Amino acid sequence: MSSTFSGLSTALSSLYAQRRGLDITGQNIANANTDGYSRQRADLQSVGGPGYPALWSTYEGAGSGVTVADITRMRDGFLENRGRIETAKLGQVTQNQDTLAGIERTFSEPSTTGLQSQLADMWGAWSDVANAPGDLAARSQLLGRTATLADSIRQTYGALEAQWASSHEQLDATVTAVNATAANVAELNQAIQRSTRAGIPANELADKRDLLVMQLADQMGATARPAADGMVDVYLGGTALVRGIGSTDLALTGSTTMEGYRTGADVAPSIVWAVSGEPVSAGGRAGGFVEALGTTITSFVDKLDSVTTNLVSSLNAAHTSGYDLDGNPGTNLFDPAAKAKDITALISDPRLVAASSEPGGTLDGSNAQEIAEIERSVGGPDREYRQMIVNLGNAAQTANRRLDIQANVSVQVDAAREAQSGVNIDEEMVNLLSYQRAYEAAARVIATIDEALDTLINRTG
């Protein structure tokens, strides 16, 4: 049969449980604005009577009270994995968009200072020379605009090279940060393992750990899988970056300069495992940087070189077919082997401009007019440059659209995660009142039993 004092024990267990619930609710409220915090819930479990009767007796009570079986982090594994995947995608498309936006700023088209406008100014100067072939001022203006155009092409190349170098530095910093973050995740895994085995709550440690894993997803496209004793293993493309209490470092290899890669002196920058040297399937922002260094920036540098080669060959061929003001054959305006990084005008004397198609120093501007017509030629540098700018605009527009779509998807996934693991103040206030009322009722039960026992002990007799 049940003890006379069993009611006190039952009520006391309720006091302990409701107080624990109040503590947990207070912890949730305190961390309502803490980044990465997961709300916690006290899992209450009823305590039944003895499963086996004692000798010559049976248990007649309703139960032995309540206990806190566990404190649960309100996290959904599926939503967390989905969040990491979408965060990795968002990081990569964001970096791709940033790269193309930087290239657009470099070319600055359409504008009055872009290469397209300077090409038009140069062709206009050739028309002016054709209309007044003996005017030294018109010839000087032509040479000035030609030199300005060459300077702008070199500056554009320099800006693209600087963007490549900046992206390489950021990728190197990202790899260093990933190594440090992975080591921190391994340390937190070890702390969680020790706490779990000792029966000590490790929810706050798990929150910090999961926040770092989300950072790895953004930086490198990492995914995670649960492991024993509350730990997680972090993977990059199926290979473990963090396994239990250990982590593996990454390294950045390949060319450190854009020209070294473009000339074939070195391979494209890539991320590898530091120990084995095997390539890493990088996503997130790191994947965007690798794509920018290996493809995006260099492809537009190649196109700029192609436009420069077209310009150099077209002008040199037309100019050398004419004659200057003194009747001498025209010479090259540019070095025939010049590329965007080193294009420079070779002529500074206005008398050397080969505007005439006839020898003998005649004031003929027909060759200058033919050169001016290159602007409208189908395979000329203007057409090629405009096509490059159109391709850049299309690529940037596509990147912007992908970023908008992915940002919207990420917002929806994050909202679902927040609904599951975030702290809702209204809900916590309801829990607060619920635990408070239950605590008051348990205290009232104890007071009532105490009065009954006082009657039994002190007033019976």
Secondary structure, DSSP 8 states (H G I E B T S, - for coil): ---TTHHHHHHHHHHHHHHHHHHHHHHHHHTTT-TT---EEEEEEEE---SS--TT----SS--EEEEEEEEE---HHHHHHHHHHHHHHHHHHHHHHHHHHHHHHH--SSSSSHHHHHHHHHHHHHHHHH-TT-HHHHHHHHHHHHHHHHHHHHHHHHHHHHHHHHHHHHHHHHHHHHHHHHHHHHHHHHHHHHHHTT---HHHHHHHHHHHHHHHHHH--EEEE-GGG-EEEEETTEEEEETTEE--EEEES-SSHHHHHTTSS---EEEETTT--B----HHHHHHHHIIIIIHHHHHHHHHHHHHHHHHHHHHHHTTSB-TTS-B---SB-TT--TTT--B----GGG---BSSSSS----HHHHHHHGGGG-TTSHHHHHHHHHHHHHHHHHHHHHHHHHHHHHHHHHHHHHHHHHS--HHHHHHHHHHHHHHHHHHHHHHHHHHHHHHHHHHS--
